[in-house]
Amino acid sequence: MRYDWTVDEIEGLFALPFNDLMFRAQQTHRAHFDANEVQLSTLLSIKTGGCPEDCKYCPQSARYNTEVESELLMAKDEVMKAARIAREKGASRFCMGAAWREPKGRAFELVLDMIREVKAMDMETCATLGMLTAEQAARLKDAGLNYYNHNLDTDPEYYKEIITTRTYEDRLDTLKHVRAEGMSICCGGIVGMGESRRHRAGLVAQLARMNPHPESVPINMLVKVEGTPMAEDEQFADDMDHFEFIRTIAISRITMPGSHVRLSAGRETMNEEMQALCFLAGANSIFYGEKLLTTDNKDAENDQNLFERLGIRPEEKPVPSSRRMVNA
């Protein structure tokens, strides 16, 4: 296992002929996983909208005029109902997302209680709540949290084009607090935000130099939501090339061979052939359910039909999951 990938090396992987890259990714995938298993997670937005951050892709930011309405924290009974439905549909992990800069006060206590109850249902638990202090990370661990999701979004150089209300170091500090408590990390990024291939290589390098690698690596394809700068500004007008996205999946697999590489936001716009190529490139985890916080996702029946046609089955023993999420 390597933890010293350079940006130049990863750019070299991007430059490989597509067939050669896919072959290498498949070899790596089969050396570490069953190539026909996919881990299923379900993501629920437990607190939607009203976020004070200025992430240019996010429809939950209070700074942008989108159709997302700000809502209070969901009642625990509603969350538990959603978790039970997710489990019945085959999800092994349940992730709760809150549109916060950081968790505070009574709301944090309520989330801790939700985590305990989902854990008691024999599901893996995951949360994405914004920035954490060391003390908050310790309390999440005590409540039974398995995974904490906190994406880097892009590489350090391009980051300032996307977000100004928190620094790259803020994100790394939260990840350090989570790791210090022995929890697993769900950490990836978003591609298609107007970044260069060099920036994409820089993102993968940041992730692949983590020791250990993130246990889950969500690769999001930008969903442009009306009212956000990503949908309105000419700087971000170009759409992501689908083969470039598949290359990013393959390179994530090669550089982080033991991680679950997850198809996340943007899957609703992918046809079956593109999804199949992503699985061939080494993706072995998806968000499963009709919503990803605020955007549509493939429904469970469509996923089940595609899995049957491809001979893919849900992962039986996951390695330690909306009403609505975008770019998870």
Secondary structure by P-SEA (a helix, b strand, c coil): ccccccaaaaaaaaaccaaaaaaaaaaaaaacccccbbbbbbbbcccccccccccccccccccccccbbbbccccaaaaaaaaaaaaaacccbbbbbbbccccccaaaaaaaaaaaaaaaacbbbbbbcccccaaaaaaaaaacccbbbbbccccccccccccccccaaaaaaaaaaaaaacccccccccccccccaaaaaaaaaaaaaccccccbbbbbcccccccccccccccccccccaaaaaaaaaaaaaaccccccccccccccccaaaaaaaaaaccccccccccccccccccaaaaaaaaaaacccccccccccccccccc
